[in-house]
Amino acid sequence: MAIKECKDHTFQDFFIPDYMESGINLYIQFGIKPGSFLQAVICNDLKGAVMYADRNNMGSLPAYVDFFYNHAPMGCWGSEKLYNAWIKRGGENGSN
């Protein structure tokens, strides 16, 4: 699910850069911790997302919000508590 959904995801004129797709997909599918920027996005931490964003990701925040809100599995994003539980579970493919 995640690979197909994240690939070439756009929202209005905003898009998720190709080099971020694997981090998103590994997190969603297997609960593998992403980098600081993506972790901040997933935890709904705007300050952290802005602080850790590179130039491309700074301008892509609306696409990330749209993707996680409309396409990512419920329970994998929205707060640090949900983020940590998703990792502990092992993502969509986890058995915990």
N, C-alpha and C positions, 0 to 999 in steps of 0.2 A: 504493500500500500504506500508506504512513505516514499520509496524511490520514485514511483510514478507521479505522486502528488507534488513532490518538491521540484522535480525536473522542470526547468523553464517557468517556474512560478512567477507570475506578475500580478500586480495590483495597480490599476490605473497606469501611470507611467513608471512605477517603481518595480524593481525585480530583485530576486535573490541571486547573487553572483554564483556562477557555476562552481567556483572553488569552495563554496560553503555547503554544497549539497551533501557531500559524504559525511560531514560532521552531523548534520541534521538527521540523515538517514541512519547512521550508526547509533545515535542517541535514541531515536524512536524505536528502531528495531531491536537493539540489544542493550540499551541503557548505558552505553559507553559515554563517559563524560566528554563533553565538547570543550572548546576553548572558552576563555573568559567572556568574550563578547556574546557568544551564543548562549552561554550559561545565564548571563544577565538578561537576555531576551526571554529565555524560557522561564526564568524566575519572575518575570514582569518587573524588572529593575531598570527603569528608564535611565537613571543616573549612571548605573554601571554600564549599560549598553552604549551610552554616549561616550563614556570615559574610555571604553575598550575598543570602540569601533575604528576600523581603518577608513580611509576616504570613501571607498565603495560602499561599505556597510552603513556608514553614517547617512548616506542618502537613500538607503534601502529599508530603513526601519518600518515604513508602512507595509511593505511586502511581507516582512517577517510577521508582523502582527496579524495581517490577513491570513497568512498561511497557517499559523498556529491556531488562530481562532476558528477558521473554517475547514481546515483539512487535517490537522494533527489529531491523534486520539485524545479523547477526554481523559484527563488525569495525568497527562505527561507534561503539562505546562501550567503556568499561572501563579506559582509561588515557589519559594525555596523548599517548602515542605513537600509539595508535589514532585518537584525535581528530584529530591533525595529519595523519595519513595519509588519513583520510576527507575532510578539507577539500581536501587536495592532489588527491585523486582526483576531486573534484567531486560527491561523494555517490553515490547509486544511479544517477543519470543521467549521471555523469561518464564520460569516456572515457580518463582517465589510468590 
